[in-house]
Amino acid sequence: MKDIHEVLRQKQTKYAHLGKQIEMLQQAAEKLREVAPLLAENDDEDNAVLTEVDEASSFPDAMAAKAGAATSGATAPKGVRPTAPRWP
């Protein structure tokens, strides 16, 4: 037969541990709520960069021509910004 005091101590320890985990998850959720609007603002820019990367891997000659046109003094179409590599 188990000692009731030992079982109670184990349950209290487990309860305290779960309480800490819940608190950490709540803090993480709060930080995500703060960051989510920033991610939404950058979503359009990120999609444009990802599209360019996909095009570059599909059509490497087209990207080389685009790079050559950019260095030859040709102007980019209106609304297109030059992009630099972004690190996460």
PDB file of N, CA, C and O in Angstrom:
ATOM      1  N   MET A   1       0.843  -1.173   0.000  1.00  0.00           N
ATOM      2  CA  MET A   1       0.000   0.000   0.000  1.00  0.00           C
ATOM      3  C   MET A   1       0.897   1.249   0.000  1.00  0.00           C
ATOM      4  O   MET A   1       1.927   1.286   0.672  1.00  0.00           O
ATOM      5  N   LYS A   2       0.482   2.273  -0.771  1.00  0.00           N
ATOM      6  CA  LYS A   2       1.261   3.513  -0.870  1.00  0.00           C
ATOM      7  C   LYS A   2       0.971   4.417   0.317  1.00  0.00           C
ATOM      8  O   LYS A   2      -0.134   4.445   0.859  1.00  0.00           O
ATOM      9  N   ASP A   3       1.992   5.144   0.693  1.00  0.00           N
ATOM     10  CA  ASP A   3       1.844   6.126   1.756  1.00  0.00           C
ATOM     11  C   ASP A   3       1.085   7.326   1.204  1.00  0.00           C
ATOM     12  O   ASP A   3       1.480   7.892   0.185  1.00  0.00           O
ATOM     13  N   ILE A   4       0.021   7.711   1.855  1.00  0.00           N
ATOM     14  CA  ILE A   4      -0.824   8.795   1.361  1.00  0.00           C
ATOM     15  C   ILE A   4      -0.077  10.126   1.317  1.00  0.00           C
ATOM     16  O   ILE A   4      -0.351  10.960   0.454  1.00  0.00           O
ATOM     17  N   HIS A   5       0.859  10.332   2.235  1.00  0.00           N
ATOM     18  CA  HIS A   5       1.630  11.578   2.246  1.00  0.00           C
ATOM     19  C   HIS A   5       2.588  11.648   1.045  1.00  0.00           C
ATOM     20  O   HIS A   5       2.809  12.716   0.473  1.00  0.00           O
ATOM     21  N   GLU A   6       3.144  10.503   0.682  1.00  0.00           N
ATOM     22  CA  GLU A   6       4.036  10.460  -0.485  1.00  0.00           C
ATOM     23  C   GLU A   6       3.254  10.727  -1.769  1.00  0.00           C
ATOM     24  O   GLU A   6       3.719  11.468  -2.635  1.00  0.00           O
ATOM     25  N   VAL A   7       2.073  10.130  -1.896  1.00  0.00           N
ATOM     26  CA  VAL A   7       1.230  10.346  -3.073  1.00  0.00           C
ATOM     27  C   VAL A   7       0.815  11.813  -3.151  1.00  0.00           C
ATOM     28  O   VAL A   7       0.839  12.407  -4.229  1.00  0.00           O
ATOM     29  N   LEU A   8       0.438  12.397  -2.020  1.00  0.00           N
ATOM     30  CA  LEU A   8       0.047  13.798  -1.980  1.00  0.00           C
ATOM     31  C   LEU A   8       1.209  14.701  -2.387  1.00  0.00           C
ATOM     32  O   LEU A   8       1.009  15.660  -3.132  1.00  0.00           O
ATOM     33  N   ARG A   9       2.415  14.412  -1.910  1.00  0.00           N
ATOM     34  CA  ARG A   9       3.597  15.198  -2.259  1.00  0.00           C
ATOM     35  C   ARG A   9       3.874  15.111  -3.760  1.00  0.00           C
ATOM     36  O   ARG A   9       4.187  16.122  -4.389  1.00  0.00           O
ATOM     37  N   GLN A  10       3.762  13.913  -4.341  1.00  0.00           N
ATOM     38  CA  GLN A  10       3.986  13.741  -5.781  1.00  0.00           C
ATOM     39  C   GLN A  10       2.958  14.535  -6.592  1.00  0.00           C
ATOM     40  O   GLN A  10       3.303  15.177  -7.584  1.00  0.00           O
ATOM     41  N   LYS A  11       1.696  14.485  -6.163  1.00  0.00           N
ATOM     42  CA  LYS A  11       0.642  15.216  -6.869  1.00  0.00           C
ATOM     43  C   LYS A  11       0.868  16.722  -6.777  1.00  0.00           C
ATOM     44  O   LYS A  11       0.657  17.434  -7.759  1.00  0.00           O
ATOM     45  N   GLN A  12       1.288  17.213  -5.628  1.00  0.00           N
ATOM     46  CA  GLN A  12       1.551  18.637  -5.463  1.00  0.00           C
ATOM     47  C   GLN A  12       2.730  19.080  -6.332  1.00  0.00           C
ATOM     48  O   GLN A  12       2.709  20.165  -6.912  1.00  0.00           O
ATOM     49  N   THR A  13       3.750  18.238  -6.415  1.00  0.00           N
ATOM     50  CA  THR A  13       4.909  18.547  -7.263  1.00  0.00           C
ATOM     51  C   THR A  13       4.486  18.609  -8.726  1.00  0.00           C
ATOM     52  O   THR A  13       4.883  19.517  -9.457  1.00  0.00           O
ATOM     53  N   LYS A  14       3.683  17.646  -9.146  1.00  0.00           N
ATOM     54  CA  LYS A  14       3.205  17.623 -10.527  1.00  0.00           C
ATOM     55  C   LYS A  14       2.311  18.845 -10.801  1.00  0.00           C
ATOM     56  O   LYS A  14       2.390  19.440 -11.876  1.00  0.00           O
ATOM     57  N   TYR A  15       1.471  19.214  -9.841  1.00  0.00           N
ATOM     58  CA  TYR A  15       0.600  20.373  -9.976  1.00  0.00           C
ATOM     59  C   TYR A  15       1.417  21.653 -10.117  1.00  0.00           C
ATOM     60  O   TYR A  15       1.094  22.503 -10.948  1.00  0.00           O
ATOM     61  N   ALA A  16       2.461  21.797  -9.323  1.00  0.00           N
ATOM     62  CA  ALA A  16       3.324  22.982  -9.389  1.00  0.00           C
ATOM     63  C   ALA A  16       4.025  23.045 -10.743  1.00  0.00           C
ATOM     64  O   ALA A  16       4.138  24.116 -11.339  1.00  0.00           O
ATOM     65  N   HIS A  17       4.494  21.896 -11.226  1.00  0.00           N
ATOM     66  CA  HIS A  17       5.177  21.839 -12.519  1.00  0.00           C
ATOM     67  C   HIS A  17       4.221  22.234 -13.642  1.00  0.00           C
ATOM     68  O   HIS A  17       4.594  22.997 -14.532  1.00  0.00           O
ATOM     69  N   LEU A  18       3.005  21.725 -13.606  1.00  0.00           N
ATOM     70  CA  LEU A  18       2.014  22.085 -14.632  1.00  0.00           C
ATOM     71  C   LEU A  18       1.663  23.566 -14.561  1.00  0.00           C
ATOM     72  O   LEU A  18       1.453  24.203 -15.594  1.00  0.00           O
ATOM     73  N   GLY A  19       1.598  24.112 -13.369  1.00  0.00           N
ATOM     74  CA  GLY A  19       1.325  25.538 -13.212  1.00  0.00           C
ATOM     75  C   GLY A  19       2.407  26.382 -13.867  1.00  0.00           C
ATOM     76  O   GLY A  19       2.107  27.385 -14.514  1.00  0.00           O
ATOM     77  N   LYS A  20       3.667  25.981 -13.701  1.00  0.00           N
ATOM     78  CA  LYS A  20       4.779  26.701 -14.330  1.00  0.00           C
ATOM     79  C   LYS A  20       4.689  26.602 -15.849  1.00  0.00           C
ATOM     80  O   LYS A  20       4.926  27.585 -16.551  1.00  0.00           O
ATOM     81  N   GLN A  21       4.348  25.422 -16.356  1.00  0.00           N
ATOM     82  CA  GLN A  21       4.221  25.250 -17.805  1.00  0.00           C
ATOM     83  C   GLN A  21       3.101  26.133 -18.359  1.00  0.00           C
ATOM     84  O   GLN A  21       3.254  26.739 -19.419  1.00  0.00           O
ATOM     85  N   ILE A  22       1.980  26.206 -17.645  1.00  0.00           N
ATOM     86  CA  ILE A  22       0.862  27.043 -18.087  1.00  0.00           C
ATOM     87  C   ILE A  22       1.285  28.503 -18.110  1.00  0.00           C
ATOM     88  O   ILE A  22       0.962  29.227 -19.052  1.00  0.00           O
ATOM     89  N   GLU A  23       2.000  28.940 -17.087  1.00  0.00           N
ATOM     90  CA  GLU A  23       2.456  30.325 -17.028  1.00  0.00           C
ATOM     91  C   GLU A  23       3.400  30.648 -18.191  1.00  0.00           C
ATOM     92  O   GLU A  23       3.292  31.715 -18.794  1.00  0.00           O
ATOM     93  N   MET A  24       4.317  29.741 -18.505  1.00  0.00           N
ATOM     94  CA  MET A  24       5.241  29.959 -19.621  1.00  0.00           C
ATOM     95  C   MET A  24       4.486  30.012 -20.947  1.00  0.00           C
ATOM     96  O   MET A  24       4.813  30.829 -21.809  1.00  0.00           O
ATOM     97  N   LEU A  25       3.487  29.158 -21.121  1.00  0.00           N
ATOM     98  CA  LEU A  25       2.699  29.170 -22.351  1.00  0.00           C
ATOM     99  C   LEU A  25       1.901  30.461 -22.483  1.00  0.00           C
ATOM    100  O   LEU A  25       1.758  30.990 -23.586  1.00  0.00           O
ATOM    101  N   GLN A  26       1.382  30.972 -21.376  1.00  0.00           N
ATOM    102  CA  GLN A  26       0.654  32.238 -21.418  1.00  0.00           C
ATOM    103  C   GLN A  26       1.577  33.385 -21.792  1.00  0.00           C
ATOM    104  O   GLN A  26       1.186  34.273 -22.549  1.00  0.00           O
ATOM    105  N   GLN A  27       2.800  33.376 -21.271  1.00  0.00           N
ATOM    106  CA  GLN A  27       3.771  34.412 -21.624  1.00  0.00           C
ATOM    107  C   GLN A  27       4.130  34.334 -23.104  1.00  0.00           C
ATOM    108  O   GLN A  27       4.244  35.359 -23.777  1.00  0.00           O
ATOM    109  N   ALA A  28       4.309  33.110 -23.608  1.00  0.00           N
ATOM    110  CA  ALA A  28       4.633  32.935 -25.026  1.00  0.00           C
ATOM    111  C   ALA A  28       3.474  33.424 -25.896  1.00  0.00           C
ATOM    112  O   ALA A  28       3.700  34.063 -26.924  1.00  0.00           O
ATOM    113  N   ALA A  29       2.248  33.130 -25.497  1.00  0.00           N
ATOM    114  CA  ALA A  29       1.090  33.581 -26.267  1.00  0.00           C
ATOM    115  C   ALA A  29       1.007  35.100 -26.279  1.00  0.00           C
ATOM    116  O   ALA A  29       0.647  35.696 -27.294  1.00  0.00           O
ATOM    117  N   GLU A  30       1.337  35.729 -25.160  1.00  0.00           N
ATOM    118  CA  GLU A  30       1.311  37.186 -25.094  1.00  0.00           C
ATOM    119  C   GLU A  30       2.349  37.793 -26.035  1.00  0.00           C
ATOM    120  O   GLU A  30       2.070  38.774 -26.724  1.00  0.00           O
ATOM    121  N   LYS A  31       3.530  37.215 -26.060  1.00  0.00           N
ATOM    122  CA  LYS A  31       4.574  37.712 -26.961  1.00  0.00           C
ATOM    123  C   LYS A  31       4.168  37.507 -28.415  1.00  0.00           C
ATOM    124  O   LYS A  31       4.425  38.370 -29.254  1.00  0.00           O
ATOM    125  N   LEU A  32       3.540  36.382 -28.723  1.00  0.00           N
ATOM    126  CA  LEU A  32       3.089  36.136 -30.094  1.00  0.00           C
ATOM    127  C   LEU A  32       2.022  37.148 -30.508  1.00  0.00           C
ATOM    128  O   LEU A  32       1.990  37.576 -31.661  1.00  0.00           O
ATOM    129  N   ARG A  33       1.155  37.529 -29.581  1.00  0.00           N
ATOM    130  CA  ARG A  33       0.148  38.545 -29.900  1.00  0.00           C
ATOM    131  C   ARG A  33       0.813  39.880 -30.223  1.00  0.00           C
ATOM    132  O   ARG A  33       0.323  40.629 -31.068  1.00  0.00           O
ATOM    133  N   GLU A  34       1.927  40.180 -29.555  1.00  0.00           N
ATOM    134  CA  GLU A  34       2.640  41.424 -29.821  1.00  0.00           C
ATOM    135  C   GLU A  34       3.333  41.388 -31.180  1.00  0.00           C
ATOM    136  O   GLU A  34       3.406  42.405 -31.869  1.00  0.00           O
ATOM    137  N   VAL A  35       3.837  40.230 -31.561  1.00  0.00           N
ATOM    138  CA  VAL A  35       4.640  40.105 -32.773  1.00  0.00           C
ATOM    139  C   VAL A  35       3.771  39.858 -34.013  1.00  0.00           C
ATOM    140  O   VAL A  35       4.182  40.194 -35.124  1.00  0.00           O
ATOM    141  N   ALA A  36       2.609  39.291 -33.846  1.00  0.00           N
ATOM    142  CA  ALA A  36       1.769  38.924 -34.989  1.00  0.00           C
ATOM    143  C   ALA A  36       1.484  40.096 -35.925  1.00  0.00           C
ATOM    144  O   ALA A  36       1.568  39.920 -37.141  1.00  0.00           O
ATOM    145  N   PRO A  37       1.150  41.286 -35.415  1.00  0.00           N
ATOM    146  CA  PRO A  37       0.917  42.399 -36.356  1.00  0.00           C
ATOM    147  C   PRO A  37       2.164  42.753 -37.163  1.00  0.00           C
ATOM    148  O   PRO A  37       2.063  43.129 -38.330  1.00  0.00           O
ATOM    149  N   LEU A  38       3.327  42.634 -36.548  1.00  0.00           N
ATOM    150  CA  LEU A  38       4.565  42.931 -37.276  1.00  0.00           C
ATOM    151  C   LEU A  38       4.787  41.921 -38.391  1.00  0.00           C
ATOM    152  O   LEU A  38       5.231  42.280 -39.482  1.00  0.00           O
ATOM    153  N   LEU A  39       4.483  40.670 -38.120  1.00  0.00           N
ATOM    154  CA  LEU A  39       4.626  39.647 -39.151  1.00  0.00           C
ATOM    155  C   LEU A  39       3.629  39.861 -40.276  1.00  0.00           C
ATOM    156  O   LEU A  39       3.957  39.635 -41.441  1.00  0.00           O
ATOM    157  N   ALA A  40       2.434  40.287 -39.955  1.00  0.00           N
ATOM    158  CA  ALA A  40       1.420  40.531 -40.979  1.00  0.00           C
ATOM    159  C   ALA A  40       1.838  41.681 -41.887  1.00  0.00           C
ATOM    160  O   ALA A  40       1.580  41.641 -43.090  1.00  0.00           O
ATOM    161  N   GLU A  41       2.482  42.708 -41.326  1.00  0.00           N
ATOM    162  CA  GLU A  41       2.936  43.841 -42.136  1.00  0.00           C
ATOM    163  C   GLU A  41       4.010  43.416 -43.120  1.00  0.00           C
ATOM    164  O   GLU A  41       4.040  43.915 -44.245  1.00  0.00           O
ATOM    165  N   ASN A  42       4.880  42.519 -42.731  1.00  0.00           N
ATOM    166  CA  ASN A  42       5.985  42.087 -43.574  1.00  0.00           C
ATOM    167  C   ASN A  42       5.598  40.932 -44.480  1.00  0.00           C
ATOM    168  O   ASN A  42       6.407  40.500 -45.301  1.00  0.00           O
ATOM    169  N   ASP A  43       4.398  40.428 -44.352  1.00  0.00           N
ATOM    170  CA  ASP A  43       3.978  39.258 -45.115  1.00  0.00           C
ATOM    171  C   ASP A  43       4.025  39.525 -46.616  1.00  0.00           C
ATOM    172  O   ASP A  43       4.471  38.665 -47.376  1.00  0.00           O
ATOM    173  N   ASP A  44       3.575  40.699 -47.058  1.00  0.00           N
ATOM    174  CA  ASP A  44       3.586  41.014 -48.486  1.00  0.00           C
ATOM    175  C   ASP A  44       5.009  41.063 -49.022  1.00  0.00           C
ATOM    176  O   ASP A  44       5.284  40.540 -50.102  1.00  0.00           O
ATOM    177  N   GLU A  45       5.914  41.685 -48.279  1.00  0.00           N
ATOM    178  CA  GLU A  45       7.306  41.773 -48.709  1.00  0.00           C
ATOM    179  C   GLU A  45       7.934  40.382 -48.763  1.00  0.00           C
ATOM    180  O   GLU A  45       8.667  40.067 -49.701  1.00  0.00           O
ATOM    181  N   ASP A  46       7.651  39.558 -47.768  1.00  0.00           N
ATOM    182  CA  ASP A  46       8.211  38.212 -47.737  1.00  0.00           C
ATOM    183  C   ASP A  46       7.706  37.384 -48.912  1.00  0.00           C
ATOM    184  O   ASP A  46       8.466  36.618 -49.505  1.00  0.00           O
ATOM    185  N   ASN A  47       6.433  37.532 -49.247  1.00  0.00           N
ATOM    186  CA  ASN A  47       5.888  36.792 -50.381  1.00  0.00           C
ATOM    187  C   ASN A  47       6.565  37.215 -51.674  1.00  0.00           C
ATOM    188  O   ASN A  47       6.813  36.369 -52.534  1.00  0.00           O
ATOM    189  N   ALA A  48       6.872  38.498 -51.839  1.00  0.00           N
ATOM    190  CA  ALA A  48       7.555  38.968 -53.036  1.00  0.00           C
ATOM    191  C   ALA A  48       8.953  38.372 -53.117  1.00  0.00           C
ATOM    192  O   ALA A  48       9.395  37.966 -54.192  1.00  0.00           O
ATOM    193  N   VAL A  49       9.648  38.318 -51.993  1.00  0.00           N
ATOM    194  CA  VAL A  49      10.991  37.743 -51.970  1.00  0.00           C
ATOM    195  C   VAL A  49      10.930  36.257 -52.280  1.00  0.00           C
ATOM    196  O   VAL A  49      11.748  35.749 -53.047  1.00  0.00           O
ATOM    197  N   LEU A  50       9.963  35.554 -51.689  1.00  0.00           N
ATOM    198  CA  LEU A  50       9.831  34.124 -51.953  1.00  0.00           C
ATOM    199  C   LEU A  50       9.496  33.859 -53.416  1.00  0.00           C
ATOM    200  O   LEU A  50       9.981  32.883 -53.989  1.00  0.00           O
ATOM    201  N   THR A  51       8.683  34.705 -54.027  1.00  0.00           N
ATOM    202  CA  THR A  51       8.345  34.545 -55.437  1.00  0.00           C
ATOM    203  C   THR A  51       9.590  34.701 -56.297  1.00  0.00           C
ATOM    204  O   THR A  51       9.807  33.938 -57.238  1.00  0.00           O
ATOM    205  N   GLU A  52      10.411  35.703 -55.964  1.00  0.00           N
ATOM    206  CA  GLU A  52      11.650  35.897 -56.716  1.00  0.00           C
ATOM    207  C   GLU A  52      12.583  34.708 -56.570  1.00  0.00           C
ATOM    208  O   GLU A  52      13.214  34.288 -57.540  1.00  0.00           O
ATOM    209  N   VAL A  53      12.674  34.163 -55.367  1.00  0.00           N
ATOM    210  CA  VAL A  53      13.539  33.009 -55.139  1.00  0.00           C
ATOM    211  C   VAL A  53      13.031  31.820 -55.938  1.00  0.00           C
ATOM    212  O   VAL A  53      13.819  31.099 -56.549  1.00  0.00           O
ATOM    213  N   ASP A  54      11.710  31.609 -55.936  1.00  0.00           N
ATOM    214  CA  ASP A  54      11.140  30.507 -56.717  1.00  0.00           C
ATOM    215  C   ASP A  54      11.414  30.697 -58.202  1.00  0.00           C
ATOM    216  O   ASP A  54      11.760  29.740 -58.895  1.00  0.00           O
ATOM    217  N   GLU A  55      11.263  31.927 -58.700  1.00  0.00           N
ATOM    218  CA  GLU A  55      11.531  32.201 -60.107  1.00  0.00           C
ATOM    219  C   GLU A  55      13.004  31.988 -60.424  1.00  0.00           C
ATOM    220  O   GLU A  55      13.345  31.490 -61.496  1.00  0.00           O
ATOM    221  N   ALA A  56      13.874  32.363 -59.500  1.00  0.00           N
ATOM    222  CA  ALA A  56      15.308  32.210 -59.729  1.00  0.00           C
ATOM    223  C   ALA A  56      15.683  30.738 -59.837  1.00  0.00           C
ATOM    224  O   ALA A  56      16.514  30.367 -60.665  1.00  0.00           O
ATOM    225  N   SER A  57      15.077  29.907 -59.009  1.00  0.00           N
ATOM    226  CA  SER A  57      15.411  28.490 -59.078  1.00  0.00           C
ATOM    227  C   SER A  57      14.794  27.836 -60.300  1.00  0.00           C
ATOM    228  O   SER A  57      15.347  26.865 -60.817  1.00  0.00           O
ATOM    229  N   SER A  58      13.651  28.345 -60.781  1.00  0.00           N
ATOM    230  CA  SER A  58      13.003  27.777 -61.954  1.00  0.00           C
ATOM    231  C   SER A  58      13.626  28.270 -63.247  1.00  0.00           C
ATOM    232  O   SER A  58      13.737  27.520 -64.216  1.00  0.00           O
ATOM    233  N   PHE A  59      14.034  29.540 -63.259  1.00  0.00           N
ATOM    234  CA  PHE A  59      14.557  30.156 -64.462  1.00  0.00           C
ATOM    235  C   PHE A  59      15.855  30.898 -64.166  1.00  0.00           C
ATOM    236  O   PHE A  59      15.856  32.125 -64.077  1.00  0.00           O
ATOM    237  N   PRO A  60      16.959  30.171 -64.011  1.00  0.00           N
ATOM    238  CA  PRO A  60      18.206  30.856 -63.660  1.00  0.00           C
ATOM    239  C   PRO A  60      18.662  31.821 -64.749  1.00  0.00           C
ATOM    240  O   PRO A  60      19.273  32.839 -64.425  1.00  0.00           O
ATOM    241  N   ASP A  61      18.392  31.548 -66.028  1.00  0.00           N
ATOM    242  CA  ASP A  61      18.799  32.444 -67.105  1.00  0.00           C
ATOM    243  C   ASP A  61      18.025  33.761 -67.026  1.00  0.00           C
ATOM    244  O   ASP A  61      18.570  34.823 -67.328  1.00  0.00           O
ATOM    245  N   ALA A  62      16.749  33.689 -66.619  1.00  0.00           N
ATOM    246  CA  ALA A  62      15.944  34.905 -66.509  1.00  0.00           C
ATOM    247  C   ALA A  62      16.491  35.802 -65.404  1.00  0.00           C
ATOM    248  O   ALA A  62      16.502  37.024 -65.551  1.00  0.00           O
ATOM    249  N   MET A  63      16.941  35.217 -64.313  1.00  0.00           N
ATOM    250  CA  MET A  63      17.496  36.024 -63.218  1.00  0.00           C
ATOM    251  C   MET A  63      18.826  36.638 -63.648  1.00  0.00           C
ATOM    252  O   MET A  63      19.135  37.769 -63.272  1.00  0.00           O
ATOM    253  N   ALA A  64      19.607  35.909 -64.426  1.00  0.00           N
ATOM    254  CA  ALA A  64      20.875  36.463 -64.908  1.00  0.00           C
ATOM    255  C   ALA A  64      20.604  37.636 -65.837  1.00  0.00           C
ATOM    256  O   ALA A  64      21.306  38.646 -65.787  1.00  0.00           O
ATOM    257  N   ALA A  65      19.575  37.504 -66.693  1.00  0.00           N
ATOM    258  CA  ALA A  65      19.220  38.602 -67.590  1.00  0.00           C
ATOM    259  C   ALA A  65      18.709  39.792 -66.792  1.00  0.00           C
ATOM    260  O   ALA A  65      19.021  40.940 -67.111  1.00  0.00           O
ATOM    261  N   LYS A  66      17.936  39.524 -65.771  1.00  0.00           N
ATOM    262  CA  LYS A  66      17.417  40.598 -64.927  1.00  0.00           C
ATOM    263  C   LYS A  66      18.560  41.322 -64.225  1.00  0.00           C
ATOM    264  O   LYS A  66      18.559  42.550 -64.136  1.00  0.00           O
ATOM    265  N   ALA A  67      19.528  40.569 -63.729  1.00  0.00           N
ATOM    266  CA  ALA A  67      20.684  41.175 -63.062  1.00  0.00           C
ATOM    267  C   ALA A  67      21.502  41.982 -64.057  1.00  0.00           C
ATOM    268  O   ALA A  67      21.997  43.058 -63.721  1.00  0.00           O
ATOM    269  N   GLY A  68      21.651  41.476 -65.279  1.00  0.00           N
ATOM    270  CA  GLY A  68      22.394  42.195 -66.308  1.00  0.00           C
ATOM    271  C   GLY A  68      21.692  43.488 -66.689  1.00  0.00           C
ATOM    272  O   GLY A  68      22.344  44.508 -66.914  1.00  0.00           O
ATOM    273  N   ALA A  69      20.357  43.453 -66.763  1.00  0.00           N
ATOM    274  CA  ALA A  69      19.594  44.656 -67.091  1.00  0.00           C
ATOM    275  C   ALA A  69      19.720  45.682 -65.978  1.00  0.00           C
ATOM    276  O   ALA A  69      19.764  46.883 -66.245  1.00  0.00           O
ATOM    277  N   ALA A  70      19.775  45.234 -64.760  1.00  0.00           N
ATOM    278  CA  ALA A  70      19.879  46.153 -63.630  1.00  0.00           C
ATOM    279  C   ALA A  70      21.238  46.843 -63.623  1.00  0.00           C
ATOM    280  O   ALA A  70      21.335  48.009 -63.239  1.00  0.00           O
ATOM    281  N   THR A  71      22.273  46.150 -64.038  1.00  0.00           N
ATOM    282  CA  THR A  71      23.601  46.755 -64.037  1.00  0.00           C
ATOM    283  C   THR A  71      23.872  47.562 -65.295  1.00  0.00           C
ATOM    284  O   THR A  71      24.809  48.359 -65.319  1.00  0.00           O
ATOM    285  N   SER A  72      23.065  47.372 -66.357  1.00  0.00           N
ATOM    286  CA  SER A  72      23.308  48.095 -67.603  1.00  0.00           C
ATOM    287  C   SER A  72      22.686  49.479 -67.605  1.00  0.00           C
ATOM    288  O   SER A  72      22.771  50.193 -68.605  1.00  0.00           O
ATOM    289  N   GLY A  73      22.059  49.870 -66.498  1.00  0.00           N
ATOM    290  CA  GLY A  73      21.498  51.200 -66.414  1.00  0.00           C
ATOM    291  C   GLY A  73      20.023  51.238 -66.728  1.00  0.00           C
ATOM    292  O   GLY A  73      19.427  52.314 -66.683  1.00  0.00           O
ATOM    293  N   ALA A  74      19.406  50.115 -67.045  1.00  0.00           N
ATOM    294  CA  ALA A  74      17.976  50.094 -67.307  1.00  0.00           C
ATOM    295  C   ALA A  74      17.234  50.312 -65.994  1.00  0.00           C
ATOM    296  O   ALA A  74      17.674  49.872 -64.931  1.00  0.00           O
ATOM    297  N   THR A  75      16.113  50.991 -66.090  1.00  0.00           N
ATOM    298  CA  THR A  75      15.355  51.248 -64.874  1.00  0.00           C
ATOM    299  C   THR A  75      14.346  50.141 -64.658  1.00  0.00           C
ATOM    300  O   THR A  75      13.827  49.554 -65.608  1.00  0.00           O
ATOM    301  N   ALA A  76      14.078  49.867 -63.399  1.00  0.00           N
ATOM    302  CA  ALA A  76      13.111  48.831 -63.051  1.00  0.00           C
ATOM    303  C   ALA A  76      11.710  49.393 -63.240  1.00  0.00           C
ATOM    304  O   ALA A  76      11.510  50.604 -63.148  1.00  0.00           O
ATOM    305  N   PRO A  77      10.737  48.520 -63.503  1.00  0.00           N
ATOM    306  CA  PRO A  77       9.359  48.980 -63.632  1.00  0.00           C
ATOM    307  C   PRO A  77       8.906  49.672 -62.345  1.00  0.00           C
ATOM    308  O   PRO A  77       9.396  49.378 -61.255  1.00  0.00           O
ATOM    309  N   LYS A  78       7.963  50.592 -62.501  1.00  0.00           N
ATOM    310  CA  LYS A  78       7.487  51.344 -61.347  1.00  0.00           C
ATOM    311  C   LYS A  78       6.861  50.388 -60.331  1.00  0.00           C
ATOM    312  O   LYS A  78       6.105  49.487 -60.695  1.00  0.00           O
ATOM    313  N   GLY A  79       7.184  50.594 -59.063  1.00  0.00           N
ATOM    314  CA  GLY A  79       6.636  49.759 -57.996  1.00  0.00           C
ATOM    315  C   GLY A  79       7.525  48.587 -57.628  1.00  0.00           C
ATOM    316  O   GLY A  79       7.272  47.917 -56.627  1.00  0.00           O
ATOM    317  N   VAL A  80       8.562  48.322 -58.411  1.00  0.00           N
ATOM    318  CA  VAL A  80       9.454  47.207 -58.107  1.00  0.00           C
ATOM    319  C   VAL A  80      10.673  47.766 -57.398  1.00  0.00           C
ATOM    320  O   VAL A  80      11.357  48.649 -57.917  1.00  0.00           O
ATOM    321  N   ARG A  81      10.942  47.241 -56.199  1.00  0.00           N
ATOM    322  CA  ARG A  81      12.089  47.697 -55.429  1.00  0.00           C
ATOM    323  C   ARG A  81      13.194  46.665 -55.521  1.00  0.00           C
ATOM    324  O   ARG A  81      12.921  45.465 -55.560  1.00  0.00           O
ATOM    325  N   PRO A  82      14.432  47.112 -55.556  1.00  0.00           N
ATOM    326  CA  PRO A  82      15.515  46.134 -55.487  1.00  0.00           C
ATOM    327  C   PRO A  82      15.499  45.483 -54.120  1.00  0.00           C
ATOM    328  O   PRO A  82      15.277  46.147 -53.107  1.00  0.00           O
ATOM    329  N   THR A  83      15.733  44.187 -54.094  1.00  0.00           N
ATOM    330  CA  THR A  83      15.694  43.482 -52.827  1.00  0.00           C
ATOM    331  C   THR A  83      17.066  42.976 -52.467  1.00  0.00           C
ATOM    332  O   THR A  83      17.819  42.506 -53.320  1.00  0.00           O
ATOM    333  N   ALA A  84      17.375  43.075 -51.213  1.00  0.00           N
ATOM    334  CA  ALA A  84      18.633  42.541 -50.686  1.00  0.00           C
ATOM    335  C   ALA A  84      18.286  41.285 -49.893  1.00  0.00           C
ATOM    336  O   ALA A  84      17.176  41.157 -49.378  1.00  0.00           O
ATOM    337  N   PRO A  85      19.229  40.372 -49.800  1.00  0.00           N
ATOM    338  CA  PRO A  85      18.958  39.166 -48.997  1.00  0.00           C
ATOM    339  C   PRO A  85      18.630  39.559 -47.567  1.00  0.00           C
ATOM    340  O   PRO A  85      19.281  40.427 -46.985  1.00  0.00           O
ATOM    341  N   ARG A  86      17.613  38.912 -47.003  1.00  0.00           N
ATOM    342  CA  ARG A  86      17.208  39.179 -45.629  1.00  0.00           C
ATOM    343  C   ARG A  86      17.472  37.961 -44.779  1.00  0.00           C
ATOM    344  O   ARG A  86      17.146  36.838 -45.164  1.00  0.00           O
ATOM    345  N   TRP A  87      18.048  38.180 -43.650  1.00  0.00           N
ATOM    346  CA  TRP A  87      18.321  37.079 -42.734  1.00  0.00           C
ATOM    347  C   TRP A  87      17.259  37.060 -41.662  1.00  0.00           C
ATOM    348  O   TRP A  87      16.854  38.108 -41.157  1.00  0.00           O
ATOM    349  N   PRO A  88      16.803  35.853 -41.308  1.00  0.00           N
ATOM    350  CA  PRO A  88      15.744  35.769 -40.299  1.00  0.00           C
ATOM    351  C   PRO A  88      16.217  36.189 -38.932  1.00  0.00           C
ATOM    352  O   PRO A  88      15.440  36.172 -37.978  1.00  0.00           O
TER     353      PRO A  88
END
